[in-house]
Structure formats: C-alpha cells, structure tokens
Amino acid sequence: ISAMYLFATACLWLPRHSRPLTRRRSLAPLVALEREAETPTASIAAEIDAACEASMRDDGGDSQSPAAFFRQLVATEEELRDIESERAAAADDTAARQAALAQTYSSLELDTFGSVTESPIPGRTVTVADQLRLTGLPTKAFAPRGTGFGTLFAGAATALGLVLWTSPGVEELRLVGLGAGALLLLDSASGGVGVELATRALSPGYRRKIVEHEAGHFLTAYLLGCPVEACLLDPLRAATDPRFQGAAGTVFFDPLLADAMRAGSVPRSSVDRYSVVVMAGIAAEAELHGQAEGGRADEQALVRLLTSLDGGRSWDYAKITNQARWAASSAALLIRAHRPAFDALVEALAAGRSVGTCVMAIEEALRGGGGEAQLGGSGAGWNRANVSKEWT
C-alpha cells in the first residue's frame, strides 16, 4: 500500500513540476550567449581602464607645486643636481607609462582610434573669411568670452560685505560678503575649486558646457590617435589630482610629439595634431552654442607650446593666431563629421563613465554608421579624397 501511495504521489507531482523546471533550464544557454556577446566590449573597456590607472604617476611628486619651487629656490648646488636627477627619473618613468598606455590602445580592436589621418582643411592658412566659409561660424564664436562669473560675483560680494560691515540692519548682506570672501580664500587655496563650485551653482547650464567642452578634447584626441588617460569633470576630485590643477580637464598625450620633444626636433605634423586637440573644447562649444565660453587655458597652452619650440622665433603673433584659427576650424569640422560619436561621448561623460566605457561609446556610435556629416560653409560632404593635408 505504501509503495502504491508513493507511486501515485510521484505521478501527481511530475506533471506539475517537470515542465516549469524544463523551461527554467532552457533559459540558461540564452543568458550565457548574452553574456558572451557582452564580454568583448566590457573586456576592452576594462583593459583600457586598467592601463589608464597604471599610467597615473603615483610618486606624489609635482615639479610645479609651490613646495617644489621653494625647494629649488633654497637648494645648494648638490641638491640642485639631485633635483635634476629626480626630474630625469620621473620623465623616464612617465615615458614608460605612456608607452604602455599607447601600446594598450594600439593592440586592442579599436576601429576608430587614430582613424583620422587628414585634416578636413587643405593647407594651413585660414583667414577670418575662410573660417566663416568653412565652418559657418565667425571667428568671434571661437574666442572664449570666459565666464569669470564666479570670481566677479565673489569679489563684488566681498567688497559689498566690507562696505556694509559697520552699517546697521544689514546682517544678511554681511553674511553674503563674508561667505564670498571665504569662497575666494577656498578658490585661492584649491586652484580654482571655490569659483568653480559657485559658478556651477549659479549657472545651471554650466556643467553641461563643461562636459561638451571636454568631449571635444576627448573625441578629437581619440580620432587622431592620441591616447586619453583621464577625464575629470568634478572640481573636488580634480583638486586632489596634480594633473588637473583644480579644474575639469582631459589628460591625453601624443606619443609622436613626446618622442620628438625628447629628441629635440618636433615635426609640424605633431604640432598640428596637438593644436587641433587642444582647441577642440573651444570648437565644441562654438559648434553647439554658437559661442565659446571657456577655453582661455587651452589658448594659453597652445601659445606656450608654439613659443617654446625655438624660443618663439618661428611663431609670431600672426602665425599663432592663424594656427589657432586653423586648429579650431579643423576641430569643429571633425566634431561635426562625427556628431553621433560626440553625442554618445557627451552622454557617457555626463553619466560619469570611465575612460574605457567612453571609448566604447565612441566605437559603437561610429560602427553604427555615424561617420558622415555635412561640413559647414560650402556644404561639402565629409570626403577624404578632397583633403590633401596629412597628419602623419
């Protein structure tokens, strides 16, 4: 009787439970296939992130910090030799790290890294009229107006607070002035963080413009084959990283330019490539909003490079301004031609994604056919056959 009862129970149980178990088991191969399909992209992004992390200097040194400057100022001859040895060792270490990062980028299956080998502008001379014809934007659109808003606000409020300090019945205004004074002190001590935070709070669209600005640097560097090491948009995090000096920014490098500078002979192609990337943030703002707000530091970086090549003998004011117009125009046309990738990158950066994930956002956008666009001015399509200037 017991055996019959167990048999009957089994017969009742199996029809109810065997099919659901089978269905649950049948999903396993599909999940495995989905994970398999996602693995290459995630793996490439993780490999880039690991290489970026390894390329960061971890010795805590900053040769341009006030402490380093004071140390050099009071150093004896023997100590100066030690400082030079330390700098040489740090330079060698940086070169090795950058070479490893460049090798990572080159070894991965990245279809669009370094895919742009020609400027969209034939020749190197771009007049004011040429810039308008090529980009559809006047030269003044590429001239950073500079927000300066946070500094002006803080300075004005501090002055007001001092004036009203002895005035009766204006305690609230005193607090505003004192708060602004504290902001200026924080800004001075933290390399611009105080004003950066104030500007973000008072200007809602400011952060978005920062993201778009840095996306311009990131995208053009990537397309021109310059490895991107980091991109920070948070001023508080940037304040603790000596590479950013307290401001949002993108860290990239050109292996060819670095090698050429160490050898003491920099080819024009490397200068051009750097010029386009460094002016691409300004170009992105001009392209999206019709006017660049930020980018004064980028202009200064370009001037520093050009005037350092041979003591400034080959780069007078007219040549520097022409180079800036040419580079900004080239960057604007590159961004316009790769707009789907630019938009995908902006969203990835705004979401706080890593460098590797941002790289894959560019790759996926361009693999999806987003590599063509209309150029400004003449309306000519993106056609490399019509371009004569080579980067390499």
C-alpha positions as CSV (number, residue, x, y, z in Angstrom):
1,I,0.0,0.0,0.0
2,S,2.9,2.4,0.9
3,A,4.6,1.7,-2.5
4,M,1.4,2.4,-4.4
5,Y,0.9,5.7,-2.4
6,L,4.4,6.8,-3.3
7,F,3.9,5.9,-6.9
8,A,0.6,7.8,-7.1
9,T,2.2,10.9,-5.4
10,A,5.1,10.8,-7.9
11,C,2.7,10.7,-10.8
12,L,0.8,13.7,-9.5
13,W,4.0,15.7,-8.8
14,L,5.9,15.2,-12.0
15,P,3.3,16.6,-14.5
16,R,3.0,19.8,-12.4
17,H,6.7,20.5,-11.9
18,S,8.7,18.9,-14.7
19,R,7.7,21.5,-17.4
20,P,8.5,24.6,-15.3
21,L,11.8,23.2,-14.4
22,T,12.5,22.4,-18.1
23,R,11.6,26.0,-19.0
24,R,13.8,27.5,-16.4
25,R,16.7,25.3,-17.5
26,S,16.2,26.2,-21.1
27,L,16.9,29.9,-20.4
28,A,20.4,29.2,-19.2
29,P,22.0,28.9,-22.7
30,L,20.4,32.1,-23.8
31,V,21.7,34.0,-20.7
32,A,25.2,32.5,-21.4
33,L,25.0,33.7,-25.0
34,E,24.0,37.2,-24.0
35,R,26.9,37.4,-21.5
36,E,29.2,36.1,-24.2
37,A,28.1,38.8,-26.6
38,E,28.7,41.5,-23.9
39,T,32.1,40.3,-22.9
40,P,34.3,41.7,-25.6
41,T,33.1,45.3,-25.1
42,A,33.3,45.1,-21.4
43,S,36.7,43.4,-21.6
44,I,38.1,46.1,-23.8
45,A,36.8,48.9,-21.6
46,A,38.2,47.2,-18.5
47,E,41.6,46.8,-20.2
48,I,41.8,50.4,-21.2
49,D,40.8,51.5,-17.6
50,A,43.4,49.3,-16.1
51,A,46.1,50.8,-18.4
52,C,44.9,54.3,-17.6
53,E,45.1,53.6,-13.9
54,A,48.6,52.2,-14.3
55,S,49.8,55.2,-16.3
56,M,49.0,57.6,-13.5
57,R,52.0,58.9,-11.6
58,D,51.9,57.5,-8.0
59,D,55.0,59.1,-6.6
60,G,53.2,62.1,-5.3
61,G,55.6,64.5,-7.0
62,D,54.6,67.7,-8.6
63,S,57.6,69.7,-10.0
64,Q,55.4,72.8,-10.5
65,S,54.0,73.0,-7.0
66,P,54.9,75.9,-4.6
67,A,56.8,73.4,-2.4
68,A,58.9,72.2,-5.3
69,F,59.6,75.7,-6.4
70,F,60.7,76.7,-2.9
71,R,62.8,73.6,-2.6
72,Q,64.7,74.6,-5.8
73,L,65.0,78.2,-4.7
74,V,66.9,77.4,-1.5
75,A,68.8,74.3,-2.8
76,T,72.5,74.0,-2.8
77,E,74.4,73.0,-6.0
78,E,74.5,69.4,-4.9
79,E,70.8,69.5,-4.1
80,L,70.1,71.0,-7.5
81,R,71.8,68.1,-9.1
82,D,69.7,65.7,-7.1
83,I,66.6,67.6,-8.2
84,E,67.6,67.3,-11.8
85,S,68.2,63.6,-11.4
86,E,64.8,63.2,-9.8
87,R,63.2,65.0,-12.7
88,A,65.0,62.9,-15.3
89,A,63.9,59.7,-13.5
90,A,60.4,61.0,-13.3
91,A,60.4,61.9,-17.0
92,D,61.7,58.4,-17.9
93,D,59.0,56.9,-15.7
94,T,56.3,59.0,-17.4
95,A,57.6,58.0,-20.8
96,A,57.4,54.3,-19.9
97,R,53.9,54.6,-18.5
98,Q,52.7,56.5,-21.6
99,A,54.3,54.0,-23.9
100,A,52.5,51.2,-22.1
101,L,49.2,53.0,-22.4
102,A,49.8,53.7,-26.1
103,Q,50.5,50.1,-26.7
104,T,47.3,49.1,-25.0
105,Y,45.3,51.4,-27.3
106,S,47.1,50.2,-30.4
107,S,46.8,46.5,-29.5
108,L,43.0,46.4,-28.9
109,E,40.4,46.0,-31.6
110,L,39.5,49.7,-31.8
111,D,38.3,50.5,-35.3
112,T,38.3,54.3,-35.0
113,F,41.3,55.0,-32.7
114,G,43.6,57.0,-35.0
115,S,41.3,56.7,-37.9
116,V,41.5,60.3,-38.9
117,T,44.8,60.8,-40.8
118,E,43.9,64.0,-42.7
119,S,42.7,67.4,-41.7
120,P,39.4,68.4,-43.2
121,I,41.1,71.7,-44.3
122,P,43.6,71.6,-47.1
123,G,46.6,73.8,-46.4
124,R,47.4,75.5,-43.2
125,T,46.3,79.1,-43.8
126,V,42.9,80.0,-42.6
127,T,41.8,83.7,-42.7
128,V,38.8,85.1,-40.9
129,A,36.8,84.9,-44.1
130,D,38.0,81.3,-44.6
131,Q,36.9,80.3,-41.1
132,L,33.4,81.6,-41.7
133,R,33.2,79.9,-45.1
134,L,34.5,76.6,-43.8
135,T,32.6,76.3,-40.5
136,G,29.7,78.7,-41.0
137,L,30.8,80.4,-37.7
138,P,32.5,83.8,-37.3
139,T,35.9,84.0,-35.7
140,K,34.5,85.6,-32.6
141,A,32.5,82.4,-31.9
142,F,35.8,80.7,-31.2
143,A,37.0,83.5,-28.9
144,P,36.3,82.4,-25.3
145,R,34.3,85.0,-23.5
146,G,35.3,83.4,-20.2
147,T,32.6,83.1,-17.6
148,G,34.6,84.8,-14.9
149,F,31.2,84.9,-13.3
150,G,32.2,83.2,-10.0
151,T,35.2,85.4,-9.5
152,L,33.3,88.6,-10.3
153,F,30.5,87.6,-8.0
154,A,32.7,86.7,-5.1
155,G,34.9,89.8,-5.5
156,A,31.9,92.1,-5.7
157,A,30.1,90.5,-2.8
158,T,33.2,90.6,-0.7
159,A,33.6,94.3,-1.4
160,L,30.0,94.9,-0.5
161,G,30.4,93.0,2.7
162,L,33.3,95.1,3.7
163,V,31.4,98.3,2.9
164,L,28.4,97.2,4.9
165,W,30.3,95.8,7.8
166,T,29.6,98.7,10.0
167,S,26.2,99.5,8.6
168,P,23.3,98.7,10.9
169,G,20.5,96.3,10.0
170,V,22.2,94.5,7.1
171,E,23.3,91.3,8.7
172,E,22.2,89.2,5.8
173,L,24.3,91.2,3.4
174,R,27.3,90.9,5.7
175,L,26.9,87.2,5.6
176,V,26.8,87.2,1.8
177,G,30.0,89.2,1.7
178,L,31.8,87.1,4.3
179,G,30.7,83.9,2.5
180,A,32.1,85.2,-0.8
181,G,35.3,86.1,0.9
182,A,35.6,82.6,2.2
183,L,34.9,81.4,-1.3
184,L,37.8,83.4,-2.6
185,L,40.1,82.0,0.0
186,L,39.0,78.5,-0.8
187,D,39.5,79.3,-4.5
188,S,43.0,80.6,-4.0
189,A,44.0,77.6,-1.8
190,S,42.5,74.9,-4.1
191,G,43.4,76.0,-7.5
192,G,40.0,77.3,-8.6
193,V,37.6,74.9,-6.9
194,G,35.8,77.6,-5.0
195,V,34.8,79.7,-8.0
196,E,34.1,76.5,-10.0
197,L,31.6,75.4,-7.4
198,A,30.0,78.8,-7.2
199,T,29.6,79.1,-11.0
200,R,28.1,75.6,-11.2
201,A,25.5,76.6,-8.5
202,L,24.6,79.9,-10.1
203,S,24.6,78.8,-13.7
204,P,22.5,75.6,-14.3
205,G,23.9,75.0,-17.9
206,Y,27.5,75.5,-16.9
207,R,28.2,71.8,-16.1
208,R,26.7,70.6,-19.4
209,K,29.0,73.0,-21.2
210,I,32.0,71.6,-19.3
211,V,31.0,68.1,-20.4
212,E,30.7,69.2,-24.0
213,H,34.0,71.1,-23.9
214,E,35.9,68.0,-22.5
215,A,34.1,65.7,-25.0
216,G,35.6,67.9,-27.8
217,H,39.1,67.2,-26.5
218,F,38.4,63.6,-25.8
219,L,36.9,62.8,-29.2
220,T,39.5,64.6,-31.4
221,A,42.4,63.1,-29.4
222,Y,40.9,59.6,-29.9
223,L,40.3,60.1,-33.6
224,L,43.8,61.5,-34.1
225,G,45.4,58.5,-32.3
226,C,46.3,60.3,-29.1
227,P,45.6,58.0,-26.1
228,V,43.3,59.5,-23.5
229,E,44.5,58.8,-19.9
230,A,41.8,60.5,-17.8
231,C,38.9,62.9,-18.0
232,L,37.7,64.5,-14.7
233,L,34.6,66.8,-14.5
234,D,34.4,67.0,-10.7
235,P,36.4,70.0,-9.4
236,L,36.7,68.5,-6.0
237,R,38.3,65.3,-7.4
238,A,40.4,67.4,-9.8
239,A,41.7,69.5,-6.8
240,T,43.4,66.3,-5.4
241,D,44.9,65.3,-8.7
242,P,48.1,67.2,-9.7
243,R,47.4,66.6,-13.4
244,F,44.3,68.8,-13.4
245,Q,45.3,71.8,-11.1
246,G,41.9,72.0,-9.6
247,A,39.9,72.3,-12.8
248,A,38.0,69.9,-15.0
249,G,40.1,68.6,-17.8
250,T,41.2,65.8,-20.2
251,V,44.6,64.2,-20.0
252,F,45.9,63.0,-23.3
253,F,49.2,62.7,-25.0
254,D,50.7,62.3,-28.4
255,P,53.4,59.6,-28.4
256,L,55.0,61.1,-31.6
257,L,55.1,64.5,-30.1
258,A,56.5,63.3,-26.8
259,D,59.3,61.3,-28.6
260,A,60.0,64.3,-30.8
261,M,60.3,66.7,-27.9
262,R,62.7,64.4,-26.1
263,A,64.8,64.2,-29.4
264,G,64.8,68.0,-29.7
265,S,63.1,68.1,-33.1
266,V,59.3,68.4,-33.4
267,P,57.7,67.9,-36.8
268,R,55.0,70.2,-37.9
269,S,52.5,67.3,-38.1
270,S,52.8,66.7,-34.4
271,V,52.3,70.4,-33.7
272,D,49.2,70.4,-35.9
273,R,47.8,67.4,-34.2
274,Y,48.3,68.8,-30.7
275,S,46.8,72.2,-31.8
276,V,43.6,70.6,-33.0
277,V,43.1,68.6,-29.8
278,V,43.8,71.5,-27.5
279,M,41.5,73.8,-29.4
280,A,38.7,71.2,-29.7
281,G,37.0,72.2,-26.5
282,I,36.5,75.7,-27.7
283,A,35.4,74.3,-31.1
284,A,32.8,72.1,-29.4
285,E,31.2,75.0,-27.5
286,A,31.2,77.1,-30.7
287,E,29.7,74.3,-32.7
288,L,26.9,73.6,-30.2
289,H,26.1,77.1,-28.9
290,G,27.5,79.5,-31.4
291,Q,29.9,80.9,-28.9
292,A,32.7,79.5,-26.8
293,E,32.6,80.4,-23.1
294,G,35.6,78.5,-21.7
295,G,38.9,77.8,-23.2
296,R,41.3,80.5,-22.2
297,A,43.6,78.0,-20.6
298,D,43.6,76.0,-23.8
299,E,44.6,79.0,-25.8
300,Q,47.4,79.6,-23.3
301,A,48.6,76.0,-23.6
302,L,48.8,76.4,-27.4
303,V,50.7,79.6,-27.1
304,R,53.1,78.0,-24.6
305,L,53.9,75.1,-26.9
306,L,54.4,77.2,-30.0
307,T,56.6,79.8,-28.3
308,S,58.7,77.0,-26.7
309,L,59.6,75.2,-29.9
310,D,62.5,77.5,-30.9
311,G,62.2,80.3,-28.4
312,G,59.3,81.8,-30.3
313,R,61.4,82.8,-33.3
314,S,59.2,81.0,-35.8
315,W,55.9,81.8,-34.2
316,D,55.0,85.5,-34.1
317,Y,51.5,86.8,-33.3
318,A,50.2,86.5,-36.8
319,K,51.3,82.8,-37.2
320,I,50.0,81.9,-33.7
321,T,46.5,83.3,-34.4
322,N,46.4,81.6,-37.8
323,Q,47.4,78.3,-36.2
324,A,44.6,78.8,-33.6
325,R,42.0,79.5,-36.3
326,W,43.1,76.6,-38.4
327,A,43.1,74.2,-35.5
328,A,39.7,75.4,-34.1
329,S,38.2,75.1,-37.6
330,S,39.6,71.7,-38.1
331,A,38.3,70.5,-34.7
332,A,34.8,71.9,-35.4
333,L,34.6,70.1,-38.7
334,L,35.8,66.8,-37.1
335,I,33.2,67.1,-34.4
336,R,30.5,67.9,-36.9
337,A,31.5,64.9,-39.1
338,H,31.5,62.6,-36.1
339,R,28.5,64.1,-34.4
340,P,26.8,60.7,-33.4
341,A,30.0,59.7,-31.6
342,F,30.3,63.1,-30.0
343,D,26.8,62.9,-28.7
344,A,27.3,59.4,-27.3
345,L,30.5,60.5,-25.6
346,V,28.8,63.5,-24.0
347,E,26.1,61.3,-22.5
348,A,28.8,58.8,-21.3
349,L,30.8,61.6,-19.6
350,A,27.7,63.2,-18.1
351,A,26.9,59.8,-16.6
352,G,30.3,59.6,-15.0
353,R,31.5,56.7,-17.1
354,S,35.2,55.6,-17.1
355,V,37.6,56.3,-20.0
356,G,37.3,52.7,-21.3
357,T,33.5,52.9,-21.3
358,C,33.6,56.3,-23.1
359,V,35.9,54.8,-25.7
360,M,33.5,52.0,-26.4
361,A,30.7,54.6,-26.6
362,I,32.6,56.3,-29.5
363,E,33.3,52.9,-31.1
364,E,29.7,51.7,-31.0
365,A,28.4,55.1,-32.3
366,L,30.7,55.1,-35.3
367,R,30.2,51.4,-36.0
368,G,26.5,52.2,-36.3
369,G,27.2,54.3,-39.3
370,G,27.5,57.7,-37.7
371,G,30.6,58.7,-39.6
372,E,29.2,61.0,-42.2
373,A,28.0,64.6,-41.9
374,Q,27.8,67.8,-43.9
375,L,30.6,70.2,-43.4
376,G,29.9,73.9,-42.8
377,G,30.1,76.8,-45.2
378,S,30.3,75.2,-48.6
379,G,28.1,72.2,-47.6
380,A,30.6,69.7,-49.0
381,G,30.3,66.2,-47.6
382,W,33.0,64.5,-45.5
383,N,35.2,63.2,-48.2
384,R,38.8,62.4,-47.6
385,A,39.5,62.4,-51.3
386,N,39.0,66.1,-51.3
387,V,41.6,66.7,-48.5
388,S,45.3,67.0,-49.1
389,K,46.8,67.7,-45.8
390,E,48.1,64.6,-43.9
391,W,48.7,64.4,-40.1
392,T,51.4,61.7,-40.3
